[in-house]
């Protein structure tokens, strides 16, 4: 059974702009998903609909058996407690240490002290900041601050980690490091990850991509002809393909969702 099922989803804003058009996509538990596209491609709209910051105009979004699109506003907080969300801006509390920033996510839901300590230290270690537990955000580099944000997002063991352009404020080297951290989380913990980015090169440079794929006549085709999904039209085209391994696309001007079942 698919962990996330998006069926015939469209999003039209009040000003008439169509951000997502008739998008259908299935994501399995444990997948690592890259949503890649330029400004206006609809990638952030897709991300926001997953954690109910936005609601689709039409269509269905199922997340772990829950119809997110029809979720009552009063119940949204319960959904978000089960998710980990990382943003482009780190949103750390400046007067709290690394440990305190990560632990805060557990404190607000009333976790016990021993659980908070155990989970917090584990999350910090997983993102490679064990030596920085007592440091404050101002004492950290941008890449380290984003690692803290990731640790905070995974500290409560979410089934889904949503990353909305987490490398947007980082240089290429730090961006690659963040992708590697996410890869480690996906492999070692089994967390399903969806990452939006406008930078296809970041994914290319990691060496995760193998076979060539291309978009032709509105259809996303791979050389092995493994599986096809409907082409979704937004501000730019978005081609969807679920694969057992991450693949590459030879179409720089097309916003694409790459889906990996493991690197």
TORTOR-142856 format. One line per field, with one value per atom (N, C-alpha, C): x, y, z; atom name. Coordinates in nm, 2 decimals. Last residue first. Layout:
BEGIN
xx: c(X:...)
yy: c(Y:...)
zz: c(Z:...)
atome: c(CA:...)
***
This chain:
BEGIN
xx: c(1.91:2.03:2.13:1.56:1.68:1.80:1.36:1.33:1.46:1.30:1.39:1.34:1.18:1.15:1.24:1.16:1.24:1.20:0.96:0.97:1.05:1.06:1.04:1.04:1.02:1.02:0.98:1.23:1.10:1.12:1.46:1.35:1.22:1.63:1.66:1.55:1.63:1.53:1.54:1.71:1.77:1.67:1.72:1.64:1.72:1.79:1.82:1.73:1.68:1.72:1.74:1.69:1.68:1.74:1.52:1.64:1.62:1.26:1.33:1.46:1.04:1.14:1.20:0.78:0.83:0.92:0.76:0.79:0.84:0.62:0.63:0.66:0.69:0.68:0.70:0.55:0.61:0.58:0.60:0.56:0.62:0.52:0.60:0.56:0.29:0.35:0.45:0.18:0.16:0.22:0.06:0.10:0.07:0.19:0.11:0.16:0.16:0.23:0.14:0.11:0.06:0.14:0.38:0.28:0.23:0.51:0.48:0.37:0.79:0.66:0.63:1.01:0.97:0.82:1.17:1.02:0.96:1.43:1.39:1.24:1.44:1.49:1.45:1.14:1.27:1.31:0.94:0.98:1.12:0.66:0.79:0.83:0.50:0.51:0.65:0.49:0.40:0.41:0.69:0.55:0.45:0.92:0.89:0.74:1.18:1.04:1.02:1.41:1.37:1.22:1.69:1.54:1.52:1.96:1.91:1.76:2.07:2.02:1.96:2.17:2.23:2.19:2.23:2.15:2.24:2.39:2.28:2.21:2.58:2.62:2.51:2.56:2.57:2.60:2.51:2.65:2.67:2.23:2.33:2.46:2.14:2.11:2.21:2.25:2.28:2.25:2.13:2.28:2.31:1.88:1.89:2.04:1.74:1.87:1.89:1.51:1.52:1.65:1.35:1.47:1.46:1.20:1.18:1.31:1.19:1.27:1.24:1.06:1.03:1.10:1.12:1.16:1.12:1.05:1.02:1.05:1.30:1.21:1.18:1.49:1.38:1.27:1.72:1.59:1.48:1.92:1.94:1.81:1.83:1.88:1.88:1.73:1.65:1.70:1.96:1.83:1.74:2.13:2.16:2.04:2.01:2.03:2.05:2.04:1.90:1.91:2.31:2.25:2.11:2.34:2.40:2.34:2.21:2.16:2.21:2.40:2.26:2.20:2.62:2.63:2.49:2.54:2.56:2.57:2.52:2.40:2.42:2.79:2.70:2.57:2.87:2.93:2.84:2.71:2.70:2.76:2.57:2.66:2.65:2.22:2.35:2.44:1.96:2.05:2.19:1.84:1.83:1.92:1.82:1.95:1.95:1.55:1.64:1.78:1.29:1.41:1.51:1.13:1.09:1.22:1.09:1.19:1.16:0.94:0.91:1.01:0.93:1.01:0.99:0.72:0.74:0.82:0.71:0.71:0.74:0.93:0.81:0.82:1.06:1.05:0.93:1.11:1.00:0.97:1.33:1.35:1.23:1.32:1.32:1.32:1.34:1.23:1.21:1.57:1.45:1.33:1.75:1.74:1.61:1.70:1.67:1.66:1.80:1.66:1.61:2.07:1.99:1.84:2.13:2.14:2.06:2.11:2.01:2.01:2.34:2.20:2.10:2.54:2.52:2.38:2.52:2.49:2.47:2.58:2.45:2.42:2.76:2.75:2.61:2.71:2.71:2.71:2.66:2.80:2.81:2.40:2.49:2.64:2.29:2.27:2.37:2.52:2.40:2.40:2.63:2.65:2.52:2.61:2.60:2.61:2.64:2.52:2.50:2.85:2.79:2.67:2.93:3.02:2.97:2.72:2.74:2.83:2.62:2.65:2.67:2.52:2.66:2.70:2.27:2.30:2.44:2.28:2.24:2.28:2.31:2.42:2.40:2.06:2.18:2.29:1.91:1.88:2.00:2.01:2.01:2.00:1.95:2.09:2.11:1.67:1.74:1.88:1.60:1.57:1.65:1.70:1.74:1.72:1.57:1.72:1.76:1.30:1.35:1.50:1.28:1.26:1.32:1.33:1.42:1.41:1.10:1.24:1.34:0.83:0.90:1.04:0.65:0.73:0.80:0.47:0.46:0.54:0.51:0.41:0.40:0.71:0.58:0.47:0.93:0.88:0.74:1.00:0.94:0.88:1.10:1.00:0.93:1.31:1.19:1.07:1.53:1.45:1.31:1.64:1.59:1.50:1.71:1.63:1.57:1.88:1.75:1.66:2.11:2.03:1.89:2.19:2.15:2.06:2.03:2.14:2.09:1.84:1.85:1.97:1.81:1.86:1.87:1.70:1.84:1.90:1.55:1.53:1.67:1.54:1.59:1.56:1.47:1.37:1.41:1.60:1.62:1.52:1.46:1.51:1.50:1.35:1.47:1.54:1.24:1.22:1.36:1.11:1.23:1.21:0.91:0.91:1.04:0.77:0.89:0.89:0.45:0.54:0.66:0.28:0.33:0.43:0.19:0.27:0.33:0.03:0.17:0.26:-0.21:-0.13:0.01:-0.28:-0.25:-0.17:-0.33:-0.22:-0.18:-0.57:-0.45:-0.32:-0.81:-0.74:-0.60:-0.94:-0.92:-0.83:-0.98:-0.88:-0.84:-1.03:-1.08:-0.96:-0.93:-0.90:-0.95:-0.93:-1.06:-1.05:-0.67:-0.75:-0.88:-0.59:-0.54:-0.62:-0.71:-0.74:-0.71:-0.49:-0.57:-0.59:-0.32:-0.46:-0.55:-0.08:-0.09:-0.24:-0.25:-0.12:-0.13:-0.40:-0.40:-0.26:-0.57:-0.43:-0.44:-0.76:-0.74:-0.60:-0.93:-0.85:-0.83:-0.91:-0.98:-0.88:-0.76:-0.89:-0.98:-0.60:-0.62:-0.75:-0.48:-0.58:-0.59:-0.18:-0.27:-0.36:-0.08:-0.07:-0.16:-0.09:-0.21:-0.19:0.13:0.12:0.00:0.08:0.11:0.09:0.07:-0.06:-0.04:0.33:0.24:0.11:0.43:0.48:0.38:0.29:0.27:0.32:0.39:0.25:0.22:0.66:0.63:0.48:0.62:0.68:0.65:0.54:0.44:0.49:0.71:0.68:0.57:0.79:0.66:0.62:1.13:1.03:0.90:1.19:1.22:1.11:1.23:1.17:1.20:1.19:1.28:1.21:1.17:1.08:1.16:1.28:1.32:1.22:1.23:1.17:1.23:1.28:1.34:1.30:1.06:1.11:1.18:0.94:1.08:1.14:0.64:0.71:0.85:0.59:0.59:0.67:0.37:0.50:0.49:0.21:0.21:0.36:0.02:0.15:0.14:-0.12:-0.13:0.00:-0.26:-0.14:-0.18:-0.40:-0.43:-0.31:-0.18:-0.29:-0.30:-0.09:-0.08:-0.20:-0.14:0.00:0.02:-0.29:-0.29:-0.15:-0.43:-0.30:-0.32:-0.65:-0.66:-0.54:-0.64:-0.60:-0.61:-0.68:-0.79:-0.77:-0.53:-0.54:-0.65:-0.57:-0.59:-0.61:-0.46:-0.46:-0.46:-0.55:-0.53:-0.53:-0.50:-0.50:-0.47:-0.53:-0.60:-0.61:-0.41:-0.49:-0.56:-0.15:-0.21:-0.28:-0.06:-0.13:-0.20:0.18:0.12:0.06:0.22:0.22:0.15:0.05:0.13:0.11:0.08:0.00:0.09)
yy: c(0.48:0.51:0.40:0.43:0.40:0.42:0.48:0.38:0.35:0.82:0.71:0.61:1.03:0.95:0.83:1.36:1.24:1.16:1.57:1.51:1.38:1.87:1.72:1.67:2.12:2.09:1.94:2.18:2.11:2.08:2.27:2.37:2.31:2.06:2.16:2.25:1.75:1.85:1.96:1.47:1.56:1.66:1.33:1.38:1.48:1.03:1.16:1.20:0.85:0.85:1.00:0.64:0.77:0.78:0.32:0.40:0.53:0.24:0.18:0.25:0.52:0.42:0.36:0.71:0.63:0.52:1.02:0.88:0.82:1.30:1.22:1.08:1.63:1.49:1.40:1.93:1.85:1.71:2.24:2.10:2.03:2.54:2.47:2.32:2.58:2.70:2.65:2.26:2.38:2.49:1.95:2.08:2.18:1.63:1.73:1.86:1.32:1.45:1.55:1.01:1.12:1.25:0.78:0.85:0.97:0.45:0.58:0.65:0.23:0.28:0.42:0.13:0.07:0.10:0.16:0.17:0.10:0.20:0.06:0.05:0.47:0.38:0.23:0.65:0.60:0.49:0.94:0.81:0.77:1.12:1.10:0.96:1.31:1.18:1.17:1.53:1.52:1.40:1.48:1.48:1.46:1.37:1.38:1.38:1.38:1.41:1.43:1.11:1.23:1.25:0.97:0.98:1.11:0.75:0.87:0.86:0.61:0.60:0.73:0.75:0.66:0.66:0.96:0.93:0.84:1.01:0.92:0.88:1.21:1.08:0.97:1.46:1.36:1.23:1.62:1.61:1.51:1.61:1.55:1.52:1.76:1.62:1.55:2.01:1.95:1.80:2.06:2.03:1.96:2.14:2.01:1.96:2.35:2.32:2.18:2.40:2.45:2.41:2.15:2.23:2.28:1.96:2.05:2.13:1.63:1.75:1.83:1.39:1.47:1.60:1.08:1.22:1.27:0.84:0.89:1.03:0.68:0.79:0.83:0.50:0.46:0.56:0.53:0.54:0.49:0.50:0.44:0.44:0.62:0.49:0.43:0.88:0.79:0.64:0.98:0.96:0.86:0.99:0.91:0.88:1.18:1.04:0.95:1.40:1.35:1.21:1.43:1.41:1.35:1.48:1.36:1.33:1.73:1.62:1.48:1.87:1.86:1.74:1.86:1.80:1.78:2.01:1.87:1.80:2.26:2.20:2.05:2.32:2.29:2.23:2.35:2.25:2.21:2.57:2.43:2.32:2.75:2.74:2.59:2.81:2.75:2.75:2.87:2.97:2.93:2.64:2.76:2.87:2.39:2.43:2.57:2.33:2.34:2.39:2.34:2.42:2.44:2.19:2.29:2.38:1.87:1.97:2.07:1.65:1.74:1.85:1.32:1.44:1.53:1.09:1.17:1.30:0.98:0.89:0.96:1.11:1.13:1.02:1.11:1.00:1.01:1.35:1.27:1.15:1.46:1.41:1.33:1.57:1.42:1.37:1.84:1.79:1.64:1.88:1.91:1.85:1.81:1.73:1.75:2.02:1.88:1.79:2.23:2.23:2.09:2.15:2.16:2.16:2.18:2.05:2.04:2.45:2.37:2.23:2.52:2.56:2.48:2.42:2.36:2.40:2.59:2.45:2.38:2.83:2.81:2.67:2.77:2.81:2.79:2.90:2.79:2.85:3.09:3.03:2.92:3.15:3.25:3.20:2.92:2.94:3.04:2.80:2.87:2.90:2.47:2.59:2.66:2.23:2.35:2.48:2.05:2.05:2.17:1.99:2.13:2.14:1.73:1.82:1.97:1.63:1.58:1.68:1.66:1.78:1.75:1.48:1.51:1.63:1.39:1.50:1.54:1.20:1.16:1.26:1.36:1.27:1.23:1.47:1.56:1.47:1.24:1.32:1.41:1.15:1.07:1.14:1.37:1.34:1.25:1.35:1.47:1.44:1.10:1.13:1.25:1.13:1.02:1.05:1.36:1.35:1.25:1.29:1.41:1.40:1.07:1.05:1.17:1.19:1.09:1.06:1.37:1.42:1.32:1.30:1.29:1.33:1.54:1.42:1.42:1.75:1.69:1.56:1.89:1.79:1.71:2.06:2.12:2.02:1.89:1.96:2.01:1.83:1.73:1.79:2.07:2.00:1.89:2.12:2.20:2.14:1.98:1.93:2.00:2.15:2.02:1.97:2.37:2.39:2.26:2.25:2.31:2.33:2.18:2.08:2.13:2.43:2.33:2.22:2.68:2.60:2.50:2.98:2.84:2.77:3.22:3.22:3.08:3.18:3.23:3.22:2.91:3.00:3.05:2.88:2.84:2.95:2.89:2.91:2.85:2.87:2.77:2.77:2.89:2.96:2.87:2.66:2.73:2.81:2.41:2.52:2.57:2.09:2.17:2.28:1.89:1.99:2.08:1.58:1.66:1.76:1.48:1.51:1.59:1.46:1.33:1.35:1.71:1.65:1.52:1.76:1.82:1.76:1.63:1.59:1.63:1.80:1.65:1.59:2.04:2.03:1.88:1.99:2.00:1.98:1.99:1.87:1.88:2.23:2.20:2.08:2.20:2.29:2.27:1.86:1.98:2.07:1.72:1.73:1.87:1.68:1.70:1.71:1.65:1.75:1.78:1.42:1.55:1.66:1.14:1.23:1.37:0.89:1.01:1.10:0.69:0.65:0.77:0.82:0.72:0.69:1.05:1.04:0.94:1.15:1.05:1.04:1.39:1.36:1.27:1.45:1.38:1.36:1.72:1.60:1.55:2.08:1.96:1.84:2.26:2.31:2.18:2.17:2.16:2.21:2.40:2.30:2.29:2.46:2.49:2.37:2.34:2.49:2.54:2.06:2.14:2.29:1.93:1.95:2.05:1.90:1.78:1.81:2.16:2.08:1.96:2.24:2.30:2.22:2.09:2.06:2.12:2.21:2.07:2.04:2.47:2.45:2.30:2.42:2.46:2.45:2.35:2.25:2.29:2.51:2.45:2.36:2.67:2.54:2.46:2.91:2.91:2.77:2.86:2.94:2.94:2.51:2.65:2.73:2.20:2.29:2.43:1.88:1.98:2.06:1.70:1.78:1.89:1.38:1.52:1.58:1.14:1.21:1.35:0.83:0.96:1.03:0.59:0.66:0.79:0.49:0.48:0.54:0.40:0.42:0.40:0.55:0.44:0.47:0.75:0.75:0.64:0.85:0.76:0.75:1.10:1.06:0.96:1.34:1.21:1.15:1.66:1.58:1.45:1.87:1.73:1.64:2.12:2.08:1.93:2.39:2.25:2.21:2.66:2.62:2.47:2.90:2.75:2.71:3.20:3.13:2.98:3.34:3.27:3.19:3.44:3.54:3.47:3.22:3.32:3.42:2.94:3.04:3.14:2.60:2.73:2.83:2.29:2.40:2.53:1.94:2.07:2.18:1.59:1.72:1.84:1.32:1.42:1.55:1.20:1.17:1.28:1.08:1.20:1.17:0.90:0.89:1.02:0.76:0.89:0.86:0.49:0.57:0.71:0.23:0.35:0.43:-0.12:0.00:0.13)
zz: c(-0.22:-0.30:-0.29:-0.26:-0.19:-0.28:-0.43:-0.33:-0.25:-0.53:-0.51:-0.41:-0.78:-0.66:-0.65:-0.88:-0.89:-0.76:-1.06:-0.93:-0.95:-1.23:-1.23:-1.08:-1.46:-1.32:-1.30:-1.73:-1.69:-1.54:-1.84:-1.82:-1.77:-1.87:-1.77:-1.74:-1.91:-1.95:-1.84:-1.86:-1.95:-2.00:-1.54:-1.65:-1.73:-1.35:-1.40:-1.51:-1.06:-1.19:-1.23:-0.77:-0.83:-0.97:-0.79:-0.76:-0.83:-0.83:-0.72:-0.69:-0.90:-0.94:-0.81:-1.04:-0.92:-0.96:-1.19:-1.21:-1.08:-1.35:-1.23:-1.26:-1.44:-1.48:-1.36:-1.50:-1.39:-1.43:-1.68:-1.67:-1.56:-1.50:-1.60:-1.59:-1.36:-1.43:-1.53:-1.45:-1.36:-1.43:-1.54:-1.59:-1.48:-1.53:-1.46:-1.50:-1.69:-1.69:-1.62:-1.53:-1.60:-1.59:-1.54:-1.47:-1.56:-1.60:-1.65:-1.56:-1.56:-1.52:-1.57:-1.73:-1.61:-1.57:-1.96:-1.97:-1.85:-1.98:-1.94:-1.95:-2.02:-2.13:-2.10:-1.95:-1.91:-2.01:-2.00:-2.05:-1.99:-1.96:-1.90:-1.93:-2.22:-2.14:-2.09:-2.38:-2.27:-2.19:-2.58:-2.61:-2.50:-2.34:-2.48:-2.51:-2.12:-2.14:-2.28:-2.02:-2.09:-2.10:-1.85:-1.88:-1.95:-1.79:-1.85:-1.87:-1.47:-1.61:-1.66:-1.21:-1.30:-1.44:-0.93:-1.05:-1.14:-0.71:-0.69:-0.82:-0.71:-0.77:-0.75:-0.63:-0.53:-0.58:-0.85:-0.80:-0.69:-0.89:-0.99:-0.93:-0.67:-0.68:-0.78:-0.74:-0.61:-0.61:-0.99:-0.99:-0.85:-0.95:-1.00:-0.98:-0.74:-0.79:-0.82:-0.61:-0.75:-0.82:-0.41:-0.44:-0.59:-0.16:-0.27:-0.29:-0.05:-0.05:-0.17:0.16:0.04:0.05:0.30:0.29:0.15:0.54:0.41:0.40:0.74:0.73:0.58:0.81:0.72:0.70:0.95:1.02:0.94:0.75:0.89:0.97:0.51:0.51:0.65:0.59:0.51:0.52:0.72:0.79:0.72:0.50:0.62:0.70:0.34:0.29:0.41:0.50:0.47:0.42:0.48:0.61:0.60:0.21:0.27:0.40:0.19:0.12:0.18:0.34:0.39:0.33:0.18:0.31:0.37:-0.04:-0.06:0.08:0.08:0.03:0.01:0.14:0.25:0.20:-0.13:-0.05:0.07:-0.23:-0.29:-0.20:0.06:-0.06:-0.11:0.15:0.17:0.04:0.14:0.19:0.21:0.04:-0.04:0.01:0.14:0.10:0.03:0.17:0.29:0.26:0.03:-0.01:0.11:0.27:0.16:0.14:0.35:0.35:0.23:0.56:0.45:0.46:0.66:0.68:0.55:0.81:0.69:0.73:1.06:0.94:0.81:1.31:1.22:1.11:1.58:1.49:1.39:1.70:1.75:1.66:1.57:1.71:1.76:1.32:1.33:1.47:1.36:1.28:1.29:1.50:1.56:1.49:1.29:1.41:1.49:1.11:1.07:1.20:1.26:1.22:1.18:1.28:1.40:1.37:1.01:1.07:1.20:0.98:0.92:0.97:1.14:1.18:1.11:0.97:1.10:1.16:0.75:0.73:0.87:0.87:0.81:0.80:1.18:1.04:0.99:1.51:1.41:1.27:1.70:1.70:1.59:1.69:1.64:1.63:1.83:1.68:1.62:2.07:2.03:1.88:2.20:2.12:2.09:2.32:2.40:2.33:2.11:2.19:2.27:1.93:1.94:2.02:1.90:1.96:1.98:1.75:1.89:1.97:1.49:1.58:1.72:1.30:1.31:1.39:1.30:1.20:1.22:1.50:1.37:1.26:1.73:1.69:1.54:1.75:1.73:1.68:1.80:1.68:1.65:2.05:1.93:1.80:2.21:2.19:2.07:2.20:2.16:2.13:2.31:2.17:2.12:2.58:2.49:2.35:2.68:2.67:2.57:2.65:2.58:2.57:2.82:2.68:2.60:3.06:3.02:2.87:3.07:3.07:3.02:2.85:2.98:2.96:2.65:2.66:2.80:2.57:2.70:2.72:2.35:2.34:2.47:2.41:2.38:2.37:2.43:2.55:2.53:2.17:2.26:2.38:2.08:2.00:2.08:2.25:2.26:2.19:2.18:2.29:2.30:1.99:1.95:2.05:2.15:2.03:1.99:2.34:2.39:2.27:2.19:2.26:2.30:2.10:2.00:2.07:2.32:2.27:2.16:2.28:2.32:2.25:2.16:2.30:2.36:1.91:1.92:2.06:1.78:1.88:1.93:1.42:1.55:1.65:1.14:1.25:1.38:0.90:1.00:1.11:0.58:0.70:0.82:0.45:0.40:0.51:0.69:0.60:0.55:0.76:0.76:0.65:0.96:0.86:0.87:1.02:1.05:0.93:1.16:1.05:1.10:1.36:1.31:1.20:1.41:1.51:1.47:1.19:1.19:1.30:1.27:1.15:1.16:1.48:1.50:1.39:1.35:1.45:1.48:1.22:1.14:1.23:1.34:1.35:1.28:1.27:1.42:1.44:1.00:1.05:1.19:0.89:0.96:1.01:0.59:0.73:0.78:0.32:0.39:0.54:0.25:0.18:0.26:0.38:0.43:0.37:0.48:0.37:0.42:0.59:0.62:0.50:0.51:0.52:0.56:0.48:0.58:0.61:0.31:0.38:0.50:0.02:0.13:0.18:-0.14:-0.09:0.03:-0.44:-0.31:-0.27:-0.60:-0.59:-0.45:-0.60:-0.63:-0.62:-0.47:-0.52:-0.55:-0.16:-0.30:-0.35:0.08:0.05:-0.10:0.27:0.16:0.14:0.48:0.48:0.37:0.50:0.50:0.53:0.42:0.57:0.59:0.15:0.23:0.38:0.06:0.06:0.15:0.06:0.15:0.17:-0.16:-0.03:0.08:-0.37:-0.34:-0.20:-0.35:-0.33:-0.30:-0.42:-0.28:-0.25:-0.69:-0.60:-0.45:-0.90:-0.81:-0.71:-1.04:-1.09:-1.01:-0.95:-1.01:-1.07:-1.00:-0.94:-1.02:-1.11:-1.09:-1.02:-0.95:-1.04:-1.01:-0.79:-0.85:-0.96:-0.53:-0.61:-0.67:-0.44:-0.48:-0.57:-0.19:-0.31:-0.32:-0.09:-0.08:-0.21:0.08:-0.04:0.00:0.30:0.29:0.17:0.15:0.27:0.26:-0.18:-0.08:0.04:-0.35:-0.28:-0.18:-0.65:-0.53:-0.48:-0.81:-0.77:-0.65:-1.02:-0.96:-0.93:-1.08:-1.04:-0.98:-1.21:-1.23:-1.20:-1.16:-1.25:-1.26:-0.95:-0.98:-1.06:-0.99:-0.94:-0.97:-1.18:-1.16:-1.12:-1.08:-1.12:-1.08:-0.99:-1.12:-1.16:-0.74:-0.85:-0.99:-0.58:-0.60:-0.71:-0.74:-0.64:-0.68:-0.77:-0.84:-0.74:-0.80:-0.71:-0.79:-0.82:-0.88:-0.78:-0.83:-0.75:-0.84:-0.89:-0.97:-0.89:-0.59:-0.71:-0.77:-0.41:-0.46:-0.59:-0.14:-0.27:-0.30:0.06:0.01:-0.12:0.09:0.21:0.18:-0.08:-0.09:0.04:0.00:0.00:0.00)
atome: c(N:CA:C:N:CA:C:N:CA:C:N:CA:C:N:CA:C:N:CA:C:N:CA:C:N:CA:C:N:CA:C:N:CA:C:N:CA:C:N:CA:C:N:CA:C:N:CA:C:N:CA:C:N:CA:C:N:CA:C:N:CA:C:N:CA:C:N:CA:C:N:CA:C:N:CA:C:N:CA:C:N:CA:C:N:CA:C:N:CA:C:N:CA:C:N:CA:C:N:CA:C:N:CA:C:N:CA:C:N:CA:C:N:CA:C:N:CA:C:N:CA:C:N:CA:C:N:CA:C:N:CA:C:N:CA:C:N:CA:C:N:CA:C:N:CA:C:N:CA:C:N:CA:C:N:CA:C:N:CA:C:N:CA:C:N:CA:C:N:CA:C:N:CA:C:N:CA:C:N:CA:C:N:CA:C:N:CA:C:N:CA:C:N:CA:C:N:CA:C:N:CA:C:N:CA:C:N:CA:C:N:CA:C:N:CA:C:N:CA:C:N:CA:C:N:CA:C:N:CA:C:N:CA:C:N:CA:C:N:CA:C:N:CA:C:N:CA:C:N:CA:C:N:CA:C:N:CA:C:N:CA:C:N:CA:C:N:CA:C:N:CA:C:N:CA:C:N:CA:C:N:CA:C:N:CA:C:N:CA:C:N:CA:C:N:CA:C:N:CA:C:N:CA:C:N:CA:C:N:CA:C:N:CA:C:N:CA:C:N:CA:C:N:CA:C:N:CA:C:N:CA:C:N:CA:C:N:CA:C:N:CA:C:N:CA:C:N:CA:C:N:CA:C:N:CA:C:N:CA:C:N:CA:C:N:CA:C:N:CA:C:N:CA:C:N:CA:C:N:CA:C:N:CA:C:N:CA:C:N:CA:C:N:CA:C:N:CA:C:N:CA:C:N:CA:C:N:CA:C:N:CA:C:N:CA:C:N:CA:C:N:CA:C:N:CA:C:N:CA:C:N:CA:C:N:CA:C:N:CA:C:N:CA:C:N:CA:C:N:CA:C:N:CA:C:N:CA:C:N:CA:C:N:CA:C:N:CA:C:N:CA:C:N:CA:C:N:CA:C:N:CA:C:N:CA:C:N:CA:C:N:CA:C:N:CA:C:N:CA:C:N:CA:C:N:CA:C:N:CA:C:N:CA:C:N:CA:C:N:CA:C:N:CA:C:N:CA:C:N:CA:C:N:CA:C:N:CA:C:N:CA:C:N:CA:C:N:CA:C:N:CA:C:N:CA:C:N:CA:C:N:CA:C:N:CA:C:N:CA:C:N:CA:C:N:CA:C:N:CA:C:N:CA:C:N:CA:C:N:CA:C:N:CA:C:N:CA:C:N:CA:C:N:CA:C:N:CA:C:N:CA:C:N:CA:C:N:CA:C:N:CA:C:N:CA:C:N:CA:C:N:CA:C:N:CA:C:N:CA:C:N:CA:C:N:CA:C:N:CA:C:N:CA:C:N:CA:C:N:CA:C:N:CA:C:N:CA:C:N:CA:C:N:CA:C:N:CA:C:N:CA:C:N:CA:C:N:CA:C:N:CA:C:N:CA:C:N:CA:C:N:CA:C:N:CA:C:N:CA:C:N:CA:C:N:CA:C:N:CA:C:N:CA:C:N:CA:C:N:CA:C:N:CA:C:N:CA:C:N:CA:C:N:CA:C:N:CA:C:N:CA:C:N:CA:C:N:CA:C:N:CA:C:N:CA:C:N:CA:C:N:CA:C:N:CA:C:N:CA:C:N:CA:C:N:CA:C:N:CA:C:N:CA:C:N:CA:C:N:CA:C:N:CA:C:N:CA:C:N:CA:C:N:CA:C:N:CA:C:N:CA:C:N:CA:C:N:CA:C:N:CA:C:N:CA:C:N:CA:C:N:CA:C:N:CA:C:N:CA:C:N:CA:C:N:CA:C:N:CA:C:N:CA:C:N:CA:C:N:CA:C:N:CA:C:N:CA:C:N:CA:C:N:CA:C:N:CA:C:N:CA:C:N:CA:C:N:CA:C:N:CA:C:N:CA:C:N:CA:C:N:CA:C:N:CA:C:N:CA:C)
***
